[in-house]
Amino acid sequence: MYVRPGFVVGLGLGYLLGARAGRERYDLIMRQARSLRERPEVQSAAGVVSARAGGLVDKVRQAVGGVTGRGSHPPATGAFAGTVGAHSANGSGAVHTS
């Protein structure tokens, strides 16, 4: 994994400035963030975003289910049902389907 030098410098600079600012500055930033979150217009916007994200998740699940073929098949039954990709609770590899 390659980490850009600019990112490392920015991270270090942020840490240095944050450490110098101290607890008072942190508390001030947290108070401002909390008051912003409590504003009615921010809460309504967050509700809209949350609702749209939920709809998007449903659409993606349907699309992926259609592509992989998992959306329309009945559950598997028989001697090997549930053994592919299954893991045992104790890590031994033995899978019991009953």
Phi and psi in degrees as GROMACS dihedral restraints (atoms count N, CA, C in turn):
[ dihedral_restraints ]
;  ai    aj    ak    al  type     phi  dphi    fc
    3     4     5     6     1   -97.9    20    10
    4     5     6     7     1   128.6    20    10
    6     7     8     9     1  -111.2    20    10
    7     8     9    10     1   126.2    20    10
    9    10    11    12     1   -69.9    20    10
   10    11    12    13     1   138.7    20    10
   12    13    14    15     1   -60.7    20    10
   13    14    15    16     1   -34.8    20    10
   15    16    17    18     1   -63.1    20    10
   16    17    18    19     1   -36.5    20    10
   18    19    20    21     1   -66.0    20    10
   19    20    21    22     1   -43.3    20    10
   21    22    23    24     1   -64.3    20    10
   22    23    24    25     1   -42.4    20    10
   24    25    26    27     1   -63.3    20    10
   25    26    27    28     1   -44.1    20    10
   27    28    29    30     1   -62.5    20    10
   28    29    30    31     1   -41.0    20    10
   30    31    32    33     1   -63.3    20    10
   31    32    33    34     1   -45.1    20    10
   33    34    35    36     1   -64.1    20    10
   34    35    36    37     1   -41.3    20    10
   36    37    38    39     1   -65.1    20    10
   37    38    39    40     1   -41.9    20    10
   39    40    41    42     1   -62.0    20    10
   40    41    42    43     1   -41.2    20    10
   42    43    44    45     1   -64.4    20    10
   43    44    45    46     1   -44.7    20    10
   45    46    47    48     1   -62.0    20    10
   46    47    48    49     1   -48.0    20    10
   48    49    50    51     1   -66.4    20    10
   49    50    51    52     1   -37.6    20    10
   51    52    53    54     1   -66.0    20    10
   52    53    54    55     1   -38.8    20    10
   54    55    56    57     1   -68.0    20    10
   55    56    57    58     1   -34.8    20    10
   57    58    59    60     1   -73.0    20    10
   58    59    60    61     1   -32.0    20    10
   60    61    62    63     1   -66.0    20    10
   61    62    63    64     1   -37.2    20    10
   63    64    65    66     1    83.3    20    10
   64    65    66    67     1  -177.7    20    10
   66    67    68    69     1   -67.4    20    10
   67    68    69    70     1   -34.7    20    10
   69    70    71    72     1   -61.7    20    10
   70    71    72    73     1   -44.5    20    10
   72    73    74    75     1   -65.8    20    10
   73    74    75    76     1   -40.2    20    10
   75    76    77    78     1   -60.0    20    10
   76    77    78    79     1   -46.7    20    10
   78    79    80    81     1   -61.6    20    10
   79    80    81    82     1   -39.5    20    10
   81    82    83    84     1   -63.1    20    10
   82    83    84    85     1   -45.5    20    10
   84    85    86    87     1   -62.7    20    10
   85    86    87    88     1   -42.3    20    10
   87    88    89    90     1   -66.2    20    10
   88    89    90    91     1   -38.7    20    10
   90    91    92    93     1   -63.1    20    10
   91    92    93    94     1   -42.6    20    10
   93    94    95    96     1   -65.5    20    10
   94    95    96    97     1   -41.2    20    10
   96    97    98    99     1   -64.5    20    10
   97    98    99   100     1   -41.8    20    10
   99   100   101   102     1   -63.8    20    10
  100   101   102   103     1   -43.0    20    10
  102   103   104   105     1   -67.3    20    10
  103   104   105   106     1   -33.8    20    10
  105   106   107   108     1   -67.2    20    10
  106   107   108   109     1   -43.1    20    10
  108   109   110   111     1   -62.7    20    10
  109   110   111   112     1   -30.9    20    10
  111   112   113   114     1   -82.6    20    10
  112   113   114   115     1    -7.4    20    10
  114   115   116   117     1   -68.0    20    10
  115   116   117   118     1   137.6    20    10
  117   118   119   120     1   -59.9    20    10
  118   119   120   121     1   -38.5    20    10
  120   121   122   123     1   -68.4    20    10
  121   122   123   124     1   -32.2    20    10
  123   124   125   126     1   -70.9    20    10
  124   125   126   127     1   -41.0    20    10
  126   127   128   129     1   -64.7    20    10
  127   128   129   130     1   -39.7    20    10
  129   130   131   132     1   -68.4    20    10
  130   131   132   133     1   -39.4    20    10
  132   133   134   135     1   -63.9    20    10
  133   134   135   136     1   -39.5    20    10
  135   136   137   138     1   -64.8    20    10
  136   137   138   139     1   -36.8    20    10
  138   139   140   141     1   -64.7    20    10
  139   140   141   142     1   -41.7    20    10
  141   142   143   144     1   -63.9    20    10
  142   143   144   145     1   -45.6    20    10
  144   145   146   147     1   -62.5    20    10
  145   146   147   148     1   -42.3    20    10
  147   148   149   150     1   -62.9    20    10
  148   149   150   151     1   -42.9    20    10
  150   151   152   153     1   -64.7    20    10
  151   152   153   154     1   -42.7    20    10
  153   154   155   156     1   -67.5    20    10
  154   155   156   157     1   -36.5    20    10
  156   157   158   159     1   -65.4    20    10
  157   158   159   160     1   -39.3    20    10
  159   160   161   162     1   -63.0    20    10
  160   161   162   163     1   -41.1    20    10
  162   163   164   165     1   -65.2    20    10
  163   164   165   166     1   -38.1    20    10
  165   166   167   168     1   -66.3    20    10
  166   167   168   169     1   -39.7    20    10
  168   169   170   171     1   -62.2    20    10
  169   170   171   172     1   -42.5    20    10
  171   172   173   174     1   -62.0    20    10
  172   173   174   175     1   -42.2    20    10
  174   175   176   177     1   -63.7    20    10
  175   176   177   178     1   -41.5    20    10
  177   178   179   180     1   -65.8    20    10
  178   179   180   181     1   -41.6    20    10
  180   181   182   183     1   -60.8    20    10
  181   182   183   184     1   -42.4    20    10
  183   184   185   186     1   -65.2    20    10
  184   185   186   187     1   -42.8    20    10
  186   187   188   189     1   -65.0    20    10
  187   188   189   190     1   -44.6    20    10
  189   190   191   192     1   -68.5    20    10
  190   191   192   193     1   -38.5    20    10
  192   193   194   195     1   -63.1    20    10
  193   194   195   196     1   -37.0    20    10
  195   196   197   198     1   -70.5    20    10
  196   197   198   199     1   -36.7    20    10
  198   199   200   201     1   -72.2    20    10
  199   200   201   202     1   -42.9    20    10
  201   202   203   204     1   -83.3    20    10
  202   203   204   205     1   -12.2    20    10
  204   205   206   207     1    82.8    20    10
  205   206   207   208     1    10.9    20    10
  207   208   209   210     1   -85.4    20    10
  208   209   210   211     1   -13.6    20    10
  210   211   212   213     1   -78.2    20    10
  211   212   213   214     1   -22.6    20    10
  213   214   215   216     1  -119.7    20    10
  214   215   216   217     1    -3.7    20    10
  216   217   218   219     1   -90.0    20    10
  217   218   219   220     1   144.9    20    10
  219   220   221   222     1   -71.7    20    10
  220   221   222   223     1   162.1    20    10
  222   223   224   225     1   -63.3    20    10
  223   224   225   226     1   146.8    20    10
  225   226   227   228     1   -73.2    20    10
  226   227   228   229     1   144.6    20    10
  228   229   230   231     1  -133.2    20    10
  229   230   231   232     1   164.0    20    10
  231   232   233   234     1   116.3    20    10
  232   233   234   235     1  -168.7    20    10
  234   235   236   237     1   -66.8    20    10
  235   236   237   238     1   -32.8    20    10
  237   238   239   240     1  -105.1    20    10
  238   239   240   241     1    10.2    20    10
  240   241   242   243     1   -64.7    20    10
  241   242   243   244     1   128.7    20    10
  243   244   245   246     1    83.5    20    10
  244   245   246   247     1     6.0    20    10
  246   247   248   249     1   -94.0    20    10
  247   248   249   250     1   -24.0    20    10
  249   250   251   252     1   -75.9    20    10
  250   251   252   253     1   120.6    20    10
  252   253   254   255     1    77.1    20    10
  253   254   255   256     1     5.0    20    10
  255   256   257   258     1   -83.5    20    10
  256   257   258   259     1   155.8    20    10
  258   259   260   261     1  -130.3    20    10
  259   260   261   262     1   145.6    20    10
  261   262   263   264     1   -83.7    20    10
  262   263   264   265     1   159.6    20    10
  264   265   266   267     1   -68.6    20    10
  265   266   267   268     1   -31.8    20    10
  267   268   269   270     1   -97.5    20    10
  268   269   270   271     1     1.5    20    10
  270   271   272   273     1    83.1    20    10
  271   272   273   274     1     7.2    20    10
  273   274   275   276     1   -80.2    20    10
  274   275   276   277     1   -17.2    20    10
  276   277   278   279     1    96.1    20    10
  277   278   279   280     1   -12.9    20    10
  279   280   281   282     1   -78.5    20    10
  280   281   282   283     1   122.7    20    10
  282   283   284   285     1  -114.7    20    10
  283   284   285   286     1   125.8    20    10
  285   286   287   288     1  -106.5    20    10
  286   287   288   289     1   123.0    20    10
  288   289   290   291     1  -114.2    20    10
  289   290   291   292     1   122.2    20    10
